[in-house]
Amino acid sequence: MTFPVSGFAEELPQPKIGETAPAFNLETLQGGNVALADLLDNFVVIHFATSW
């Protein structure tokens, strides 16, 4: 799943408490990949941070 850099929040449905998160894949800092599906039945926290 990829997102445009600007305006993506308006294009995606907003999640609701108790709903399943949409499937996605992320690249790790070591160059590997992790999919949300790989973490099934685990507690997952995703922290998005940036520096301007």
N, CA, C and O of each residue as an XYZ file, in Angstrom:
208
protein
N       0.855     -1.165      0.000
C       0.000      0.000      0.000
C       0.896      1.221      0.000
O       1.811      1.315      0.818
N       0.657      2.139     -0.883
C       1.425      3.377     -0.919
C       0.475      4.550     -0.764
O      -0.703      4.467     -1.113
N       1.001      5.636     -0.240
C       0.198      6.826     -0.022
C       0.865      8.024     -0.692
O       2.090      8.139     -0.663
N       0.085      8.910     -1.289
C       0.675     10.141     -1.805
C       1.213     10.978     -0.639
O       0.737     10.852      0.489
N       2.183     11.812     -0.906
C       2.832     12.584      0.155
C       1.883     13.594      0.774
O       1.920     13.799      1.988
N       1.040     14.227     -0.018
C       0.151     15.237      0.548
C      -1.304     14.858      0.315
O      -1.643     14.261     -0.706
N      -2.143     15.201      1.251
C      -3.573     15.016      1.100
C      -4.078     13.606      1.283
O      -5.246     13.343      0.998
N      -3.242     12.676      1.752
C      -3.697     11.300      1.837
C      -4.722     11.075      2.936
O      -5.528     10.151      2.829
N      -4.721     11.877      3.979
C      -5.659     11.665      5.081
C      -7.104     11.834      4.622
O      -7.999     11.152      5.122
N      -7.332     12.725      3.686
C      -8.688     12.944      3.204
C      -9.148     11.802      2.302
O     -10.350     11.580      2.157
N      -8.210     11.074      1.692
C      -8.559     10.037      0.740
C      -8.810      8.682      1.381
O      -9.456      7.825      0.777
N      -8.313      8.474      2.588
C      -8.443      7.187      3.256
C      -9.559      7.222      4.288
O      -9.755      8.241      4.949
N     -10.292      6.127      4.436
C     -11.299      6.093      5.498
C     -10.611      6.139      6.863
O      -9.556      5.533      7.050
N     -11.190      6.836      7.784
C     -10.618      6.956      9.111
C     -10.902      5.687      9.906
O     -12.034      5.202      9.907
N      -9.885      5.138     10.587
C     -10.094      3.915     11.372
C     -10.980      4.181     12.582
O     -11.038      5.299     13.094
N     -11.647      3.165     13.014
C     -12.489      3.264     14.197
C     -12.004      2.246     15.227
O     -11.482      1.188     14.875
N     -12.180      2.574     16.472
C     -11.759      1.677     17.549
C     -12.455      0.335     17.391
O     -13.668      0.266     17.194
N     -11.662     -0.734     17.481
C     -12.196     -2.078     17.371
C     -12.187     -2.643     15.963
O     -12.408     -3.840     15.778
N     -11.934     -1.798     14.960
C     -11.866     -2.284     13.590
C     -10.480     -2.834     13.297
O      -9.497     -2.420     13.912
N     -10.404     -3.763     12.361
C      -9.131     -4.313     11.930
C      -8.397     -3.294     11.075
O      -8.996     -2.641     10.221
N      -7.098     -3.161     11.308
C      -6.287     -2.230     10.524
C      -6.122     -2.752      9.100
O      -6.112     -3.965      8.886
N      -5.994     -1.857      8.128
C      -5.774     -2.311      6.752
C      -4.398     -2.954      6.613
O      -3.467     -2.612      7.343
N      -4.279     -3.879      5.680
C      -2.997     -4.549      5.445
C      -1.987     -3.557      4.883
O      -2.329     -2.714      4.053
N      -0.747     -3.662      5.338
C       0.323     -2.840      4.786
C       1.664     -3.520      5.025
O       1.784     -4.422      5.854
N       2.668     -3.067      4.281
C       4.045     -3.539      4.411
C       4.939     -2.339      4.650
O       4.712     -1.269      4.085
N       5.953     -2.510      5.482
C       6.914     -1.451      5.759
C       8.324     -1.978      5.584
O       8.594     -3.148      5.855
N       9.223     -1.119      5.131
C      10.631     -1.479      5.032
C      11.290     -1.206      6.378
O      11.085     -0.147      6.971
N      12.079     -2.158      6.859
C      12.786     -1.982      8.126
C      14.049     -1.167      7.902
O      14.475     -0.966      6.764
N      14.640     -0.701      8.984
C      15.888      0.052      8.881
C      17.034     -0.815      8.386
O      18.032     -0.300      7.882
N      16.895     -2.134      8.527
C      17.922     -3.061      8.069
C      17.720     -3.460      6.599
O      18.503     -4.246      6.066
N      16.691     -2.933      5.946
C      16.447     -3.206      4.541
C      15.477     -4.343      4.280
O      15.180     -4.641      3.123
N      14.979     -4.982      5.321
C      13.992     -6.050      5.159
C      12.585     -5.475      5.082
O      12.404     -4.258      5.035
N      11.619     -6.335      5.070
C      10.221     -5.917      5.044
C       9.453     -6.609      6.157
O       9.766     -7.737      6.539
N       8.457     -5.928      6.664
C       7.556     -6.528      7.636
C       6.131     -6.169      7.223
O       5.843     -5.024      6.875
N       5.266     -7.139      7.265
C       3.857     -6.933      6.931
C       3.046     -6.976      8.218
O       3.395     -7.701      9.150
N       1.989     -6.219      8.271
C       1.123     -6.249      9.442
C       0.621     -7.660      9.693
O       0.483     -8.073     10.844
N       0.348     -8.403      8.630
C      -0.138     -9.783      8.767
C       0.877    -10.677      9.486
O       0.495    -11.660     10.120
N       2.171    -10.340      9.389
C       3.209    -11.111     10.078
C       3.119    -10.954     11.599
O       3.667    -11.766     12.344
N       2.440     -9.929     12.043
C       2.367     -9.614     13.467
C       1.017     -9.981     14.078
O       0.666     -9.506     15.159
N       0.273    -10.819     13.386
C      -1.044    -11.228     13.848
C      -0.968    -11.778     15.271
O      -0.050    -12.531     15.595
N      -1.908    -11.413     16.104
C      -2.005    -11.823     17.507
C      -0.924    -11.215     18.388
O      -0.673    -11.714     19.486
N      -0.285    -10.153     17.931
C       0.685     -9.417     18.735
C       0.178     -7.997     18.934
O      -0.586     -7.482     18.118
N       0.603     -7.373     20.017
C       0.292     -5.971     20.260
C       1.228     -5.147     19.392
O       2.445     -5.318     19.470
N       0.690     -4.259     18.568
C       1.493     -3.481     17.624
C       1.271     -1.998     17.881
O       0.132     -1.533     17.926
N       2.362     -1.258     18.050
C       2.321      0.198     18.160
C       3.120      0.763     16.997
O       4.277      0.395     16.792
N       2.510      1.641     16.253
C       3.204      2.295     15.135
C       3.336      3.762     15.491
O       2.346      4.459     15.715
N       4.560      4.208     15.539
C       4.851      5.596     15.904
C       5.393      6.298     14.663
O       6.484      5.973     14.193
N       4.655      7.239     14.143
C       5.104      8.027     13.005
C       5.729      9.299     13.520
O       5.096     10.045     14.267
N       6.951      9.553     13.136
C       7.651     10.753     13.584
C       8.323     11.407     12.393
O       8.619     10.759     11.389
N       8.554     12.678     12.520
C       9.235     13.427     11.456
C      10.038     14.551     12.080
O       9.800     14.933     13.226
N      10.948     15.056     11.358
C      11.648     16.271     11.762
C      11.598     17.229     10.583
O      11.845     16.847      9.439
N      11.286     18.427     10.870
C      11.156     19.403      9.789
C      12.370     20.238      9.742
O      12.473     21.130      8.901
